[in-house]
Amino acid sequence: MGIQDRDYYHEKRDGGNRKDTFYDPKRFREGRAPATIQPAKWSWQTMVKHTLIWIAIFLILMIIFNRYGPVRQQARSQPPAQSIGSGGLDLQQTRGGHYFSSGAVNGFPVVFMVDTGATTVSISSVIASRAGIHNCVPRTFLTANGNVNACMAIVPEVSFGGFRLTDIEVAIMPNMSGDALLGMNVLRKFHIEQIGEAMRISTQ
């Protein structure tokens, strides 16, 4: 019986359920059976370890999304929690820790996020186009994500809450995640008081 016939015979006898083997000349000369390649087996400790790692990664991603998710989704999911009184605007903090106020840029309605860390009022390029702002001066801004090429424009009218301001310098950002930021070039004109999860912006 030839080698091929012998292998065919063993394969038929085993029903074709042979394990993977590899040919070793030394084992063949010694008359020993070919070495069998055993599949890798994970212990239950290894499986539990990998499962916990994936769970930890998922939880970290969820925390990052909830804390730093797009401002646009948060702002548009519900109207800003605000109340306009005599000479003042009261805002309620959102779950993400931000304050929002309804307003307008050149009469085009927007939702401002109050940002005391921003130097100027900023709007997205989409909002600028819809508000009829087409002429601006190129400028580079240093942001948390690095340098951004944007431009500056003087907007005839900016309003929020019950306040209206004219000839306001506004930064037009090309890849802004939200509609608009209310920066310090406007906020410094008001008195800002924050108590707990409430913020009051007033003229007094």
C-alpha positions, 0 to 999 in steps of 0.5 A: 500500500502506498503512502497516498493509499494509506492516508486515504484509508485512514481518512475514510476510517476516521470519517474525515474528522482528522486533526491538522498535522504537520510532517516531521522527517525525524518523527517519520524515521523513528516510526512515531505518529505525525505531530498534531497541531492543537488549537489554542485554548483560553482559560476562563481567567483570560476570557473574564479579563478580556470581557472586563477590558471591553466593558471598561472601554465601553463605559469610558466611551459612554462617559466621554460622549455624555460629557463632551457630546456635540453641543448642537444635539444638546441645544436642539433637543429641548428649548433653553431653560430660561426666564426673562425678567426685569433687567435680567435673564435667568438660565438653568444649567443643563445636564452637560453643565452648560447654559443656553439662551435663545437669541438671534444674529442679524435677525436669524434665530440661533441658540447661544451657548454661554461661554465665559472662556470664549473671547468673542461671540462665535457662530458657525459658517452655516449660521453666518451664511443664513444670517447674510454675513458674507464679508469678513476678515481672515484670522487664525484662532488658537483653540483647544484643538489647535490653530483654526483658520476662520474670519472676523466680521462686524454684525449689525445686530446680536440679541439674546434673552431680552437684550439687543446689541449692535455692531458686535465683532463675531468670529465665524468658525468653519467647523463649529459643532454648535450654532453659536457661542456667547463670548466675553466681548458681549458678556463683559457688558453685563453682570453675571452671577452664578448660584448653584445650577442657575446663572443670572445675566443682568444689566445691574 
